[in-house]
Amino acid sequence: MIHIKKIRVLFEVVKRILSTASVQFLV
């Protein structure tokens, strides 16, 4: 079940990057 944990962490990182990128695009 470690694999699922890694994917979840990766998903959080991607989500954070996307949110930051969208903020930069809006400015």
N, C-alpha and C positions, 0 to 999 in steps of 0.2 A: 504493500500500500504506500510505499515511499514514493513510487512513481506518480501517484495522484497528487501527493503533497507538492512535489516539484512543479507539476503542471499548474497547480493552484497558485504557487508563488510566482511563477512565470506570468500567469494571467494578470496578477495584481500589478506586476512591473509594467506590462504592456498597457494596462488600463491607465496607469499613472502617466506613462509617456504620451499616450494619446490625449489625455486631458491637458497636459502641458503644451502639447503641439497645437491643440485647438485654441488654447488661450493665446498663443503666439500668433496664430493666423488671424484671430479676431482683432488683435492690436494693429 
